[in-house]
Every structure is written in C-alpha cells, then in structure tokens.
C-alpha cells in the first residue's frame, strides 16, 4: 500500500510516524483482497487553529472507490485513532458492497443460463446451442435496459422501489418472443418485447394498487340503509 503523510503544526513528527505503524498495519490486513500497488493512503495531521485540538484526515484510494474521513480530538493520537476506526468501518462497508455486487453477477449468470435452457427447450429444435450462446449477451443488454427504465419509473414515483422485478420482465419478454416467432430472436426484437412486457407489468401493478385502494376506501353501508 502506498502511503503519503503530511503533518502540519508544532507536532512531534517522529512520534506521530512511530505511532502510525500499528494502525496502518491493521488497515493493510483488511485490504489483502486489493492489489497493493492500486491502494493509496493519504494522512493529514494538523493542529486546529484557535483551539487546543488536533485534526486527522484520512483518504484511502481503492480500485473500486475512494474513502475519506476526518476526526478531531484533544490530541493527535486520539484524533488519528478515531479517524482510523471510522476508516475501518468504511472499508468493511465497501467490501460488503463489492461482495453483494459479485453475488449479483453470479446470479445474473445463473439467470442467463436458465434462459439459455428455456430457449433450447421451447424453440422446438429451431434454436441450436450455438445460436443460444450468441443470444445470451443480448439478454444482458435487455436486462440493463429494463433496470434503467425501472429506476426512472421509481424516481418519478410511478412505481414503488422493488415493486417490479427486472428479471421477471426479461423472462416474460423472452417467453413471448419464443412463443410468437420461433427461431433465433434479434436484439431489436428482444428489446421491443421487453418494453412491452414492462408496460404490461407496470399497468398490472398500478391496477392492483388502485383496486386495493378502492376496496379500502368504500365505506360500509349501514344496516338500516341496505336494500
């Protein structure tokens, strides 16, 4: 891990450098999954002007993200200790995010493999394994398109977050294409089918939401007014 230390103010530089060895070693143990040459830690320690306090600022450049934190305390050691604790927390949070992303990628591969098997099964022999292999990359592009459209709908308030699953939409689109046009589907055909499946799913969700609201809003008729 590359390191860059800056100390400002009337602080004992050698003492600060000596103290930093332990938290830096502890941090390096948390970063073993990252290439050492791609990790850069910047440390700034300074006296706070007008106050008998010290400030420690840490910036950690990772291949995936840049993490930064700053802490103040009565002395430099306490400020650095608090800053490293916060940086450790941010590192663990970033590693968890990367693990979730890797899990999503693995599940995406499994999802595409399921669609691959469906194409072979439902095409009536008109799609060979070689043809299906060429279609798989198109599925990834279709799913990306559906997710982008869903994020836009969620931001606009048209649907709630997570109310529509992107892969359900893609699955429906592929099934519709195979049912309507046997053979190897083109990317354009898959995109059009995905857009249609997405519109239908959003309309279904809105309709279900309206029906639930109407059921809740209609008041009960008093017994004396019943016909």
HUJOVEN-V36098 format. One record per backbone hydrogen bond with DSSP energy under -1.0 kcal/mol. NH is the residue of the N-H (numbers start at 0). CO is the residue of the C=O. E is the energy in kcal/mol with one decimal. If there is no record, write none. Layout:
nh:NH co:CO e:E
nh:NH co:CO e:E
//
This chain:
nh:1 co:38 e:-2.5
nh:3 co:40 e:-2.1
nh:5 co:42 e:-2.8
nh:7 co:44 e:-3.1
nh:10 co:8 e:-2.5
nh:12 co:10 e:-1.1
nh:15 co:11 e:-2.3
nh:16 co:12 e:-2.6
nh:17 co:13 e:-2.3
nh:18 co:14 e:-2.3
nh:19 co:15 e:-1.9
nh:23 co:19 e:-2.2
nh:24 co:20 e:-2.0
nh:25 co:21 e:-2.2
nh:26 co:22 e:-2.2
nh:27 co:23 e:-2.4
nh:28 co:24 e:-1.4
nh:33 co:30 e:-1.6
nh:37 co:34 e:-1.7
nh:38 co:35 e:-1.3
nh:39 co:60 e:-1.8
nh:40 co:1 e:-3.0
nh:41 co:58 e:-2.9
nh:42 co:3 e:-3.1
nh:43 co:56 e:-2.6
nh:44 co:5 e:-2.7
nh:45 co:54 e:-2.2
nh:47 co:52 e:-2.7
nh:50 co:47 e:-1.8
nh:52 co:50 e:-2.0
nh:53 co:72 e:-2.7
nh:54 co:45 e:-2.9
nh:55 co:70 e:-2.8
nh:56 co:43 e:-2.9
nh:57 co:68 e:-2.7
nh:58 co:41 e:-2.3
nh:59 co:66 e:-3.4
nh:60 co:39 e:-3.1
nh:61 co:64 e:-2.8
nh:66 co:59 e:-2.9
nh:68 co:57 e:-2.2
nh:70 co:55 e:-2.4
nh:72 co:53 e:-2.2
nh:78 co:74 e:-2.1
nh:79 co:75 e:-2.6
nh:80 co:76 e:-2.5
nh:81 co:77 e:-2.2
nh:82 co:78 e:-2.3
nh:83 co:79 e:-2.7
nh:84 co:80 e:-1.9
nh:85 co:81 e:-2.1
nh:86 co:82 e:-2.4
nh:87 co:83 e:-2.6
nh:88 co:84 e:-1.8
nh:89 co:85 e:-2.1
nh:90 co:86 e:-2.5
nh:91 co:87 e:-2.3
nh:92 co:88 e:-1.9
nh:93 co:89 e:-2.3
nh:94 co:90 e:-2.5
nh:95 co:91 e:-2.1
nh:96 co:92 e:-1.9
nh:97 co:93 e:-2.3
nh:98 co:94 e:-2.1
nh:99 co:95 e:-2.2
nh:100 co:96 e:-2.0
nh:101 co:97 e:-2.3
nh:102 co:98 e:-2.4
nh:103 co:99 e:-2.4
nh:104 co:100 e:-2.1
nh:105 co:101 e:-2.2
nh:106 co:102 e:-2.5
nh:107 co:103 e:-2.1
nh:108 co:104 e:-1.9
nh:109 co:105 e:-2.0
nh:110 co:106 e:-2.5
nh:111 co:107 e:-2.5
nh:112 co:108 e:-2.2
nh:113 co:109 e:-2.1
nh:114 co:110 e:-2.0
nh:115 co:111 e:-2.3
nh:116 co:112 e:-2.2
nh:117 co:113 e:-2.0
nh:118 co:114 e:-2.6
nh:119 co:115 e:-1.8
nh:120 co:116 e:-2.1
nh:121 co:117 e:-3.1
nh:122 co:118 e:-1.2
nh:125 co:122 e:-1.2
nh:131 co:127 e:-2.6
nh:132 co:128 e:-2.0
nh:133 co:129 e:-1.1
nh:134 co:130 e:-1.1
nh:135 co:131 e:-1.6
nh:138 co:134 e:-1.3
nh:139 co:135 e:-1.3
nh:140 co:136 e:-1.3
nh:141 co:137 e:-2.1
nh:142 co:138 e:-2.6
nh:143 co:139 e:-2.1
nh:144 co:140 e:-2.1
nh:145 co:141 e:-2.3
nh:146 co:142 e:-2.5
nh:147 co:143 e:-2.1
nh:148 co:144 e:-2.1
nh:149 co:145 e:-2.4
nh:150 co:146 e:-2.3
nh:151 co:147 e:-1.7
nh:152 co:148 e:-2.2
nh:153 co:149 e:-2.5
nh:154 co:150 e:-2.3
nh:155 co:151 e:-1.9
nh:157 co:152 e:-2.1
nh:162 co:159 e:-2.1
nh:168 co:164 e:-1.6
nh:169 co:165 e:-2.3
nh:170 co:166 e:-2.6
nh:171 co:167 e:-2.2
nh:172 co:168 e:-2.4
nh:173 co:169 e:-2.6
nh:174 co:170 e:-2.2
nh:175 co:171 e:-2.5
nh:176 co:172 e:-2.3
nh:177 co:173 e:-2.4
nh:178 co:174 e:-1.9
nh:179 co:175 e:-2.0
nh:180 co:176 e:-3.0
nh:189 co:185 e:-2.2
nh:190 co:186 e:-2.5
nh:191 co:187 e:-2.4
nh:192 co:188 e:-2.2
nh:193 co:189 e:-2.4
nh:194 co:190 e:-2.5
nh:195 co:191 e:-2.1
nh:196 co:192 e:-2.6
nh:197 co:193 e:-2.5
nh:198 co:194 e:-2.2
nh:199 co:195 e:-2.2
nh:200 co:196 e:-2.2
nh:201 co:197 e:-2.5
nh:202 co:198 e:-2.4
nh:203 co:199 e:-2.2
nh:204 co:200 e:-2.4
nh:205 co:201 e:-2.5
nh:206 co:202 e:-2.6
nh:207 co:203 e:-2.5
nh:208 co:204 e:-2.3
nh:209 co:205 e:-2.4
nh:210 co:206 e:-2.4
nh:211 co:207 e:-2.1
nh:212 co:208 e:-2.0
nh:213 co:209 e:-2.5
nh:214 co:210 e:-2.2
nh:215 co:211 e:-1.6
nh:216 co:212 e:-2.0
nh:217 co:213 e:-2.0
nh:224 co:221 e:-1.8
//
